[in-house]
Amino acid sequence: MDASAMSIPAATRFEGDEHGTSLSPLPLQREEMGGAVADYQPIHDWFDASKAIIADFRHRALRHHAEGIFMAETIFGIRCNSPPAGLFQHDGGEQHVREDLGFIPSFADWMKPYAPSRGWAARNGSKTSLPCS
């Protein structure tokens, strides 16, 4: 997906995040996929744990993308531990990202607008060591 086509819904851009807690998408997911809220809570908490680093929409850049969904599957396993047996963690991750963003971006989609052009991130200067404290 081209970065110019990446559109983050207005409600997710700054304060006033419609998903102030990670619980809000769970009842819908449970209705659609079965199981109990507890089946989905750990994966939703993991996706939104990056709010501890940056508490606005930018937290989503860390895990709300295709690679983040596969990473969650690696961490939590392929299937939920409780019935119904058909609950796949991947499906829960996809639904979480779609509910927050409206689509599933790649990590590259998130990073295109932030391409470094100078400074330490661009590595265009000499390598220096940081002093040890």
Secondary structure as a PSIPRED ss2 file (coil, helix, strand):
# PSIPRED VFORMAT (PSIPRED V4.0)

   1 M C   1.000  0.000  0.000
   2 D C   1.000  0.000  0.000
   3 A H   0.000  1.000  0.000
   4 S H   0.000  1.000  0.000
   5 A H   0.000  1.000  0.000
   6 M C   1.000  0.000  0.000
   7 S C   1.000  0.000  0.000
   8 I C   1.000  0.000  0.000
   9 P C   1.000  0.000  0.000
  10 A H   0.000  1.000  0.000
  11 A H   0.000  1.000  0.000
  12 T H   0.000  1.000  0.000
  13 R C   1.000  0.000  0.000
  14 F C   1.000  0.000  0.000
  15 E C   1.000  0.000  0.000
  16 G C   1.000  0.000  0.000
  17 D C   1.000  0.000  0.000
  18 E C   1.000  0.000  0.000
  19 H C   1.000  0.000  0.000
  20 G C   1.000  0.000  0.000
  21 T C   1.000  0.000  0.000
  22 S C   1.000  0.000  0.000
  23 L C   1.000  0.000  0.000
  24 S C   1.000  0.000  0.000
  25 P C   1.000  0.000  0.000
  26 L H   0.000  1.000  0.000
  27 P H   0.000  1.000  0.000
  28 L H   0.000  1.000  0.000
  29 Q H   0.000  1.000  0.000
  30 R H   0.000  1.000  0.000
  31 E H   0.000  1.000  0.000
  32 E H   0.000  1.000  0.000
  33 M H   0.000  1.000  0.000
  34 G C   1.000  0.000  0.000
  35 G C   1.000  0.000  0.000
  36 A C   1.000  0.000  0.000
  37 V H   0.000  1.000  0.000
  38 A H   0.000  1.000  0.000
  39 D H   0.000  1.000  0.000
  40 Y H   0.000  1.000  0.000
  41 Q H   0.000  1.000  0.000
  42 P H   0.000  1.000  0.000
  43 I H   0.000  1.000  0.000
  44 H H   0.000  1.000  0.000
  45 D H   0.000  1.000  0.000
  46 W H   0.000  1.000  0.000
  47 F H   0.000  1.000  0.000
  48 D H   0.000  1.000  0.000
  49 A H   0.000  1.000  0.000
  50 S H   0.000  1.000  0.000
  51 K H   0.000  1.000  0.000
  52 A H   0.000  1.000  0.000
  53 I C   1.000  0.000  0.000
  54 I C   1.000  0.000  0.000
  55 A C   1.000  0.000  0.000
  56 D C   1.000  0.000  0.000
  57 F H   0.000  1.000  0.000
  58 R H   0.000  1.000  0.000
  59 H H   0.000  1.000  0.000
  60 R H   0.000  1.000  0.000
  61 A H   0.000  1.000  0.000
  62 L H   0.000  1.000  0.000
  63 R C   1.000  0.000  0.000
  64 H C   1.000  0.000  0.000
  65 H C   1.000  0.000  0.000
  66 A H   0.000  1.000  0.000
  67 E H   0.000  1.000  0.000
  68 G H   0.000  1.000  0.000
  69 I H   0.000  1.000  0.000
  70 F H   0.000  1.000  0.000
  71 M H   0.000  1.000  0.000
  72 A H   0.000  1.000  0.000
  73 E H   0.000  1.000  0.000
  74 T H   0.000  1.000  0.000
  75 I H   0.000  1.000  0.000
  76 F H   0.000  1.000  0.000
  77 G C   1.000  0.000  0.000
  78 I C   1.000  0.000  0.000
  79 R E   0.000  0.000  1.000
  80 C C   1.000  0.000  0.000
  81 N C   1.000  0.000  0.000
  82 S C   1.000  0.000  0.000
  83 P C   1.000  0.000  0.000
  84 P C   1.000  0.000  0.000
  85 A C   1.000  0.000  0.000
  86 G C   1.000  0.000  0.000
  87 L C   1.000  0.000  0.000
  88 F E   0.000  0.000  1.000
  89 Q H   0.000  1.000  0.000
  90 H H   0.000  1.000  0.000
  91 D H   0.000  1.000  0.000
  92 G H   0.000  1.000  0.000
  93 G H   0.000  1.000  0.000
  94 E H   0.000  1.000  0.000
  95 Q H   0.000  1.000  0.000
  96 H H   0.000  1.000  0.000
  97 V H   0.000  1.000  0.000
  98 R H   0.000  1.000  0.000
  99 E H   0.000  1.000  0.000
 100 D H   0.000  1.000  0.000
 101 L H   0.000  1.000  0.000
 102 G C   1.000  0.000  0.000
 103 F C   1.000  0.000  0.000
 104 I C   1.000  0.000  0.000
 105 P C   1.000  0.000  0.000
 106 S C   1.000  0.000  0.000
 107 F H   0.000  1.000  0.000
 108 A H   0.000  1.000  0.000
 109 D H   0.000  1.000  0.000
 110 W H   0.000  1.000  0.000
 111 M H   0.000  1.000  0.000
 112 K H   0.000  1.000  0.000
 113 P H   0.000  1.000  0.000
 114 Y H   0.000  1.000  0.000
 115 A C   1.000  0.000  0.000
 116 P C   1.000  0.000  0.000
 117 S C   1.000  0.000  0.000
 118 R C   1.000  0.000  0.000
 119 G C   1.000  0.000  0.000
 120 W H   0.000  1.000  0.000
 121 A H   0.000  1.000  0.000
 122 A H   0.000  1.000  0.000
 123 R C   1.000  0.000  0.000
 124 N C   1.000  0.000  0.000
 125 G C   1.000  0.000  0.000
 126 S C   1.000  0.000  0.000
 127 K C   1.000  0.000  0.000
 128 T C   1.000  0.000  0.000
 129 S C   1.000  0.000  0.000
 130 L C   1.000  0.000  0.000
 131 P C   1.000  0.000  0.000
 132 C C   1.000  0.000  0.000
 133 S C   1.000  0.000  0.000
